[in-house]
Amino acid sequence: MLDIKKIRKDPDFFKQKLATRGVKAEEIDEVLELDQKRRDLLQEVETMKAQRNAASKKIGEAKRNGESADEAIKETRELGDKIKGLDDQVEANDAELHDKMAHLPNVPHDGVPVSLTEEGSVELRKVGTIRDFDFEPKHHWDVGENLGILDFDRARKVSGARFVYYLGLGAQLERAVYNFMLDEHMKDGYTEVLPPYIVNAQSMYGTGQFPKFKEGVYQVNGEDMTLIPTAEVPLTNYYRGDIIPESELPVYVTALTPCFRSEAGAAGRDTRGLIRMHQFNKVEMVKYTKPEDSWDELEKMTANAENILKKLGLPYHVITLTTSDMSFTASMTHDLELWMPAQNKYREVSSCSNCLDFQARRMHTQYRDADGKLHYVHTLNGSGLAVGRTVAAILENYQNEDGSVTIPEVLVPYMHGVTKITKENAVPFRNKKKSEWE
């Protein structure tokens, strides 16, 4: 949520900055009109309350003097009715103003590339060496299905499109990846959290998913409950309505959770494989910081996510997203994109964003400084990483010509010493002889 006082003070600034995110100047004008109407109505209410108080005094004086108070009583009742009507107008006006404010995105940082499309992102750096294959690399879904560790067909039968079964060493690889991520983040000072996977509408509003993006989530019919699209929601809302002691800042938290997304509008995009699923695992990082520290913390968070990819030996690059491509709540976003050899391009695996006080205003999350003054915290979030996409990159980048997949060295301890996934060891129950089943 933006600060209406700042919009009121410098509307041209907000029109200019938000235009880069597709917001029309008329939308800012509408907000300002509603804001002015609210202040006018409140002033009128206060004037009438003063008149009612004066009339009430007349009633008391008349009664003390033994005079008729009928006119004053009538005036008091009429003013009360008018005040009630104005209060109703204020309430309706506030609801409309709140709704329009809730649909305005965050103001982009000056360093964000301006574009009304995703084209124009700025590459900050490339890291790692892209492998030169001496055979035609297969897509991760082909690698996984050939080994028997990914089963999309049976998942489609049980649940529908964009779901998958991980089997045998495939399931162990997914588990190894997210355990490795959590361990690395804890080394970087994050506290591991196991949060709820279902949240209420106020939590979805707090992090900016509601009211604008309801079509992208799964809601529980008849209840004020939503399956989380990301652990950002329960992690960031942990301090909703709270005042955090300044001595505790910055707060770093991380969590592994399943994420549930309807993928509305994704028809025809990434229909195969692990890139765009209705249910997937993700390790999330969230920070609460003081305003003066948040930009340094964004770079640290990006480095935390990069650390995972470096240790996995996966080539990637870091880009700064354009004004229209970054999330609704972000002021700046760095994306990490993994190299996918079969697609011959980079694919997103993490978005690290500084939301400034945008979410904190929606959640009323503050801290008190040494002078006793309250300030909104700044919140940051980032994927550390999307687990399925990381597994997909491992399958593609570490595949061998015979169809096997070499396990990245840092994951071998998490795989109980397994160094390679082959058809022979991939799914133990499929390699048992009939006599072993009986």
Salt bridges, closest charged atoms under 4 A:
ASP3 OD2 - ARG361 NH2 3.14
ASP29 OD1 - LYS15 NZ 2.71
GLU30 OE1 - LYS100 NZ 3.17
ASP35 OD2 - ARG8 NE 2.75
ASP35 OD2 - ARG39 NE 3.54
ASP88 OD2 - LYS84 NZ 2.95
ASP94 OD1 - ARG38 NE 2.68
ASP99 OD1 - HIS103 ND1 3.69
ASP110 OD1 - LYS17 NZ 2.74
GLU123 OE2 - LYS126 NZ 3.21
GLU123 OE2 - HIS317 ND1 2.62
ASP142 OD1 - ARG272 NH2 3.83
GLU145 OE1 - ARG272 NH2 3.70
ASP151 OD2 - ARG154 NH1 2.85
ASP153 OD1 - ARG156 NH1 3.00
GLU184 OE2 - LYS187 NZ 3.02
GLU184 OE1 - LYS311 NZ 2.84
GLU246 OE2 - LYS290 NZ 3.34
GLU263 OE1 - ARG276 NH1 3.43
ASP270 OD2 - ARG276 NH2 3.28
ASP270 OD2 - ARG347 NH2 2.86
GLU284 OE1 - LYS282 NZ 2.39
GLU297 OE1 - LYS287 NZ 2.70
GLU297 OE2 - LYS300 NZ 3.92
GLU299 OE2 - HIS334 NE2 2.95
GLU306 OE2 - ARG125 NH2 2.55
GLU337 OE1 - HIS317 NE2 2.67
ASP357 OD2 - ARG361 NE 3.14
ASP369 OD2 - HIS375 NE2 2.73
GLU396 OE2 - HIS140 ND1 3.14
